[in-house]
Amino acid sequence: MAMLVACDPCRQRKRKCDRQSPCGRCSKQARRCCYPPHSLPDEHSVNQLWVVVSSQLYQSWAIHSPDVPTFYPIASRWYMPRLVNQFVEGLGACRLPQVDDHSTAHHIRTHWMQGALSEPCLFHATLYAGSSNSDLQEGKSQSWITLYHQNEAVRLLNERLSDLKFAADDKTILAILSLAIFANMNGDRGTADIHIEGIRKLVDMRGGRDQLGCDGIVAGLIQMNNIIYHIVFDLDPTAFLTLPAPVGLEDRILHPSKALSIPGVRHILNMFEHLRTFKLDYQTNTANHPQAHEYSKSTTNNDDPFFHCCYLAVTIFYLIVHAKPHDPTNSIKIDFLTSELQASLALVNIELWITQIPALLSWVCLTGAAASDSTERRIWFYIQQASAARVLDIKTGPAYLDDVWAHFYWLRMMRLRPLTSAVEEIPQL
């Protein structure tokens, strides 16, 4: 990149300068090379460098990305294909190459993206979601790209909200949902509360969730966002749990929709048959809870990662249920096993689990989340199974999320004991 004038050392010595930064003469003589403040790169050099860099970055990401649109409702930037890909992969459809045409994942790939590519506000919100997802994966604070698209989305949202024609339409609600989900993920409760309240008012204006469009995707994502909110910011520890133990996820595990081919499936199903019976007995015989978990690691091959994860999660479940108030030893055991479960899940083929028996993955991960006092760990467990609901038929998704929420809520409340007041039912999201 050539500067407009020679560097200060060369000018003082009246030597020829190549006007690089640092220049060749200063580099050779190990001198500090500096230019006067008004010395800026010439426009041609800047443009030329920008073309080269943006082209290289685009090609690098394009090689590793699926087909992404190259036409946008706003001025194109070199990073946009990557962020669209981050959104579609990370939020829309996990990493599965094929998803059912009736799934939430397919609707995000189609309905959402069609809306985003025709509306600047939703497109900025989509890029914000993709960029935020990238920031979280890399463990860094929000980048300038993330903040830019967040600010633009908020600015355009304010314009839409001031126009009754667009204030409560699906694109507006989806844009707010993008902001709300990542306000949750970034631990910004104040902003998350504002977005949730805004969504509630817009839904009321539409006449309820069942009046929302996009074939149910908007209502489903609102339900999903509410679950994320409570996982991140935790439940009220002052309530006492008196409701029956839910068995919705266990029923889904024991009655899968397809033949299973995951390793150790027979042992896993037997273990959950015992667990479901335990839950039902727990409801009807609270004075004498059955002392369960008859399985040991000798039941099957210790090297089977699927069974090992299920065994750890079921062990954690029983430790939580049988925990006595103010028992530090039990809490230490739960924390240790939860850490081991997190490490073990990292070694499992999650995509195989999702395609074979998604309810089992959700049960295992939400058990880990319910056991975790760390917000970061609860988020981690939730994210591992987040795609499970998205690959299901969008018409059955809400019922599935109800079962996911019931399992997490009941077990998390058990983990937060001792408590002081009565909760008669699981709150609706």
N, C-alpha and C positions, 0 to 999 in steps of 0.2 A: 504494500500500500504506500504509494508515493506521497510525501508531504509537499506543501506548496513552496516552502523555503528550506534552506540548509539548516542543520541543527546548530545550536549555540556554540559548541566547541569548535566546529569546523568554520563557522563564520568568524569567530574571534581569531582563529589561526589562519584565516584566509586560505583554507584548503577546499578542494572540491568535495562535495558531499553527495552521496547517492540518494539522500532524502528518504531512506528507509528508517524503520523504528525497531531496534537501534540501527544506526548507519554502519556500513562496513568498516570505516576508519575507526570509529569509537569502539566497535566490537574488537577489532584487531589489537587496539592499544588498551583494552580493558578500561575505557573511560565511561563515565556516566553520560549517556546520550539524552539530551532533552531538547525540546522545540519550544519556541515562543507560544504563548497561549492562543494567538490568533492563527497559528499555523494548523490548518485542518486538511484532511485528505481531499484531493480533488474529486469532484462528483463522478467522473468517469471511473476512477479506481474503486470507489465505493460500490458503484453499480455493478462493476465487473466482479468484484469479490462476492457481493450478495448473490449474483446469479450462480456462481460456482458453488458456494456453500449451500444455498437452498436446493440446488439440483442434486448435490451429493446426499444431503439429508433426506430428501424426498425419495431418491432411488433406494437408499439404504433401508428405509422403513417400508417402501412399497414391495421390496423383495420378500419381506417377512410378513406381509399383510394380505388378507383376502381382498377381493375387488371392493373398492370403495368409490363412492361418487366423486366426480371432479367438478361438479357444478353446484354452486352454493348460493344461498340467498343473500350473502354478504361478500365483501371483498375477500378473495382467496388468499390464504397464507400457506407457507410451506409446511407447517406442522399439522394442518387440518386433517389430512388423511389418517395420520397416526391417531389423533384424538377421536375421530369417528370410529376407527378400528377399536380403540380402547373402550369406547362406549358399547359398541355392538358385542364385543367379546366379553368384557368384564361385567356389563350390566344386562345386556340383552339376551345372550344365548350361551353363556359359559364358553367352553372351547369345543363343544360338540359339533362335528361337521354336519350332521343331519338332525333336524328337530321336526316334530310333528307340525303340520300346517295349522292345527287348532291350538297349539301351545302358546303360552305367554311369550316365550322366546321368539317364536315366529312373528307374533303380532308386534313385538318391539322392533324386530328387523324390518317389518313392512309398514304398519300403521304409524308407529312413532317416527321412523326415519322419513317416511313420505311427508308427514306433517312438518318435521324439522327442516326438510329441504325446500319447503314452500313458505316458511315463516321465520323471519330473522330472530325473533325473541326465543322461540323454542330451539332454534339452531344454536344460538349463544348458550342457552341452558344445557344443551346436549354436549357442546364442546367443553363447557365447565365441568359437567359430570365426568367426561372422559379424562380431562386433565386432572381433576381431583382424584380419580381412581388411580391414575399414574403416580401422582404424588404420594398417595398412601402406600402403594406397592413398593415404592422406592424409599419409604420412611423419611420423607423430607417435608418441610413446611410448604405451604401453598406457593407455587411459582407465580411469576408475573403473568404468565399466560392464563393460569387459573383465575387469578384476581381480575384480570382484564375482562374475561368472558363472564365472570360473576357480576361485575359492575354493569356490563352492557346488558346482561339478561335482566337485572333489577331495573335498569333505566327503561328498557322497553316494556317490562311488565307493568311499570307504573303508567305508561302510556295506554296499554291495553285495558288496565283496570279502570281508567278514567273514561273509557268508551263502553257504554252499555251493550253495544253490539258484540264486543269481544271479551268483556270482563269475565264471564263465567263459562266460556267455551272450553272444550277439551284441551286445546293447545295451551291455553293459559294455565290450566290446572296441572298439566304435565310439566310445564316449565317450572312452576312452583315446587312440584314434587322433586325435580332434579336438585333444586336448591335445598330443599328440606332434608333429603336423604343424606347429603354430604355435610350439611350443618350438624346432623346427628353424628356422622362418622368422624368429624373433626372436633366433636365434643363441645360445640357451641350451642348450649342449651337455650340461651336467650333468643338467638336467631331461629332455632328450630321451633320454639314455642310460637313465635310470630308466624312462621310459615304454616304450622299446623292449624292455628286459629284462622288464618286466611283461607286455607283449603276448606275448613269446616263451613265457613260462611258461604263460600262459592258453591259447595255441595248443597247447602240449604237453599240457595237461590235456584238451583237446578231441580229441586224437589226430592233430593235423596240420592244415595249412591246408585240405586237401580236405574236412575235416569241418565247416568253418565254414559258416554259413547265409547267408540273404539272397540266394540265387541267385548266390553267388560275389562279391558286392560287398565283403564283409569281407576276404576273401583278396586281392582286387585292390587295395584301399586300403592294406593292409599292405605290399604290394609297392611301391606308389606312394610310401608314406611312407619306405621304405628308400632309394629313389632320391633323394628330396628330401634326406634326411639326408646322403648322400655328396656331393651337389652343394653343399650349404651348408658342410659341415665339411671337404670335400675328401678326396682319396685319400691313401694312404700314399706319400710321395715316395721312400721307400727301396727300393722294389721295381723290378725290371727286367722289361720286357714282352717276352715271347718268343712269345706266342700269335698265331695268324693274325688278319689283319684281318677283322672281321665284315662281312658284306654283307647282313644281314637287312633293314635299312631300305632299302637300295638296291633290293633285289628288290621290296619293297612299292611303291616309287616307280615302278619300271619296269613293274609289273603292277597298275595301279590297278583298283579294283572297279567303277568307272563311267567313262563317257565324260567327258573333261576339257574344260572351256571357259575355263580361266584363260589370260590373255595369254601368248604366247611359250612355250606348252607344248611344242612340237616341239623348240625349241632347248634347253629345260630337260632334256627326256628324253634328247636326244642327249648332253648334257653328263654326265648321270649314267650313261649307258651307258659312256662313256669312263672315268668314275671307277670304276665297278664292275670293269671290265677291269684298270684300274691296281691296284686292291686285290688282285685274284687274282694278278696278276703279282708284286706285292709279296710275297705269301706264298711264291711258288715261286722267286723270283729276287732274294733279299735282297742278294746281292753286287753287283747292278747294277740298282738301282731305276730304273724308267722315269721319265724326266723329263716329267711330264705337265702338264696344263692347257693344251690346245691352243686353247681358246676365248679370245677377246679381247672387249672390249666392243663391237667393231665387228660381232660376230656377229649382233646383233639391235639393236633400238631401245634406245638408252641410256635413254630415258624410261620403259621398261617396268619398273615397280617389282618385279614378281615375279621377272623374270629378273635384275634387278640384285641383289636379295637372294641369290638362288641363286649368282650369279657370285661375290659377295663371300665367301659361306660356303665355296664350293669352293676359292677362292683361299686362304683361311685354312687349309683342310684341307691343301692341298699345302705351304704354308709350314711348317706344324707337322711334317708327315711328313719333309720334306727338311731340317729344322733341324739345324744342327751344334751340338755342345755349346759353351756359353759364347759364343754369337753375339748380342751386344746389338743389332746392326742388324736381324737377323731378328725378334727379340722386339719391337722398336719397330714394325716393319711390321705384325706380328700385332695389337698393341695398337691401332694406328691403324685398321686395317681392321675390327677388332671394334667399335670405337666407331662407325664408319660403318655397319656392319651394324645396330647397335642403333638408330641414327637412321633408317635406311631401313625397318626393320620397323615402326616407328611410323607410317609412311605407307601401309602395305599393309592391304588389307581382310582381316584375319585370319579373319573368319567365312567368307568365300568360300573361303579356303585350307583351312580345317578341313573344310568340306562337300565340297570337290572332291578333295583329295589330302592327308590329314592327315599321312601319313608324310613328305612333303616338308617340311612345316612343322616337324615334330619334328627332322628331320635338320638343317635350317638352324639352328634355335634351339639344339639340343644341341651343334652345332659351335661356335656362339658361346659357349656356356657352358663347353665344354672349353678354349677359347682364353683364357678370362678368369681373371686372377689375383684380381680383386676378387670377394668373396663377394656383394656387393650386385648386381653385374652378372650373376653366374651365376644368382642367384635370378630376376632380371628375365627372362633368356632362358628359364629353365624355365617361368615363369608364362605367357609368351606362347603356349607350345604345350601347356600342361597340359590344356586341354580336348580336345585331339586324341584322347587315349586314351579320354576319357569318352563320346565320341559313337560309339565302335565297339561292336559286339556284345560283351556282357559275357563271352561264352565265348571270344572271340578276344583280349580285352584283355590277359590275362597274357602271351601269346606276343608281342604288340605291345610291351608294357613290357619284356620280355626283350630285344627288338631295340633299343629305346631305350637301355636300360642298357648293352648291349654296345657300342653306338656311342660313347656318352659315355665309358665306362670306358677303352676302347682309345685313343681320341683324347686324353683327358685324361692318361693315362699317357705317351703320346708327348710331350705338352706339358711334362710334369714331368721329362723327361730332363735331364742324365745321372743314371742310377740305379745301384744297387749290387748288388741281389740278384735272383733269378729268380722270375718269376710264370708258372706253367705254364698257368693257365686263368683266365677271368673268374670272380670269386667269385659264388656264387649269393646272391640277396637273399631 
